[in-house]
Structures are given as C-alpha cells and as structure tokens.
Amino acid sequence: MTRILHRNAAAGGWARLELVEQLGNVGSEVERAIRAHDAGRTDRFESALARALELFDLTAGDPRWRGHRCREILRAREEFCRLFFDPDVEPDSAAGLRRYFFGFAWRARKLHEQRQSGA
C-alpha cells in the first residue's frame, strides 16, 4: 500500500495550484533530498526522496499538464532520480536541477505576493 505523505495535496489541494507553484514545491523537496544526501543523512534523504517523488507524481498526474508539460515534468523526475541511482551521473547535475527549480520557486513567490497585495 502506498503511503500518502502530502495528504492535502492528494485530497485535491494540489489541483488548485498553478504549475509554477506545484513545481516550486517539488523543488523544495528536491533541494531537501540533495542536501540530506550530500550530508549523509540517510533518514532525511529517504523521507525527502519519497516526498519529492510523490509531488512529481501528483504534478504529472494533473490533467491540466498533458502533453509537453507532462513530458517535461517526467523528464525532471527522471533527472532527479539519476542523481542518486545512476553511477554515471554528471557532476553538475544537482546544480542544474537546483537552477531549474529555482525559477519556479521564484515565480511562485511572486505570484503569492501578487495575490496577497490584491494585484
């Protein structure tokens, strides 16, 4: 049985978020997983890995992101998994994923600020 780690997201809250917000949240878990892995914190790494994969899957499963968007989400998921499970991963792969997700986090933050200010 699959354990649901993000109950609110799985219950439909995820579908109310824009793509940049979803990927910004995925990026937070990606960052946590990378940091825990680099620090040798196996317990934290495994938890962050599971949370990141769950959010990747929730995002890819969102019917709004069919087609090329879904392919990009799944490609990012594949690159994330390669970081930890491919012995031939490029040394700068983690930095590349961090840059990729930073853009979504930055834009999601701006969107949040706009909503708060009523703009």
RAWOSUL-V522150 format. One record per residue. N is the residue number from 1. RES is the residue in one small letter. SS is DSSP state (h for helix, s for strand, l for the rest). OMEGA is omega in whole degrees, -180 to 180 (none if undefined). Layout:
[[N/RES/SS/OMEGA] [N/RES/SS/OMEGA]]
This chain:
[[1/m/l/180] [2/t/l/178] [3/r/l/179] [4/i/l/-177] [5/l/l/-180] [6/h/l/-173] [7/r/h/-180] [8/n/h/179] [9/a/h/-179] [10/a/h/-179] [11/a/h/177] [12/g/h/179] [13/g/h/-179] [14/w/h/-178] [15/a/h/179] [16/r/h/-179] [17/l/l/173] [18/e/l/-179] [19/l/h/-180] [20/v/h/178] [21/e/h/178] [22/q/h/-178] [23/l/h/173] [24/g/h/177] [25/n/h/175] [26/v/h/-179] [27/g/h/177] [28/s/h/179] [29/e/h/176] [30/v/h/179] [31/e/h/178] [32/r/h/-180] [33/a/h/180] [34/i/h/-179] [35/r/h/-180] [36/a/h/178] [37/h/h/-180] [38/d/h/-179] [39/a/h/-179] [40/g/l/-180] [41/r/l/-173] [42/t/h/-179] [43/d/h/179] [44/r/h/178] [45/f/h/-178] [46/e/h/178] [47/s/h/-180] [48/a/h/177] [49/l/h/-179] [50/a/h/180] [51/r/h/180] [52/a/h/-180] [53/l/h/178] [54/e/h/-180] [55/l/h/173] [56/f/h/-177] [57/d/h/176] [58/l/h/180] [59/t/h/-180] [60/a/h/-180] [61/g/l/179] [62/d/l/-176] [63/p/h/178] [64/r/h/-173] [65/w/h/177] [66/r/l/174] [67/g/l/-173] [68/h/h/179] [69/r/h/179] [70/c/h/178] [71/r/h/179] [72/e/h/178] [73/i/h/-179] [74/l/h/176] [75/r/h/177] [76/a/h/177] [77/r/h/179] [78/e/h/179] [79/e/h/177] [80/f/h/180] [81/c/h/179] [82/r/h/-180] [83/l/h/-171] [84/f/h/-172] [85/f/h/178] [86/d/l/-179] [87/p/l/-178] [88/d/l/-179] [89/v/l/179] [90/e/l/-177] [91/p/l/-178] [92/d/l/-178] [93/s/h/180] [94/a/h/179] [95/a/h/178] [96/g/h/177] [97/l/h/178] [98/r/h/179] [99/r/h/-179] [100/y/h/-176] [101/f/h/179] [102/f/h/180] [103/g/h/178] [104/f/h/180] [105/a/h/180] [106/w/h/-179] [107/r/h/178] [108/a/h/178] [109/r/h/178] [110/k/h/177] [111/l/h/178] [112/h/h/179] [113/e/h/178] [114/q/h/180] [115/r/h/-179] [116/q/h/-179] [117/s/h/179] [118/g/l/-179] [119/a/l/none]]
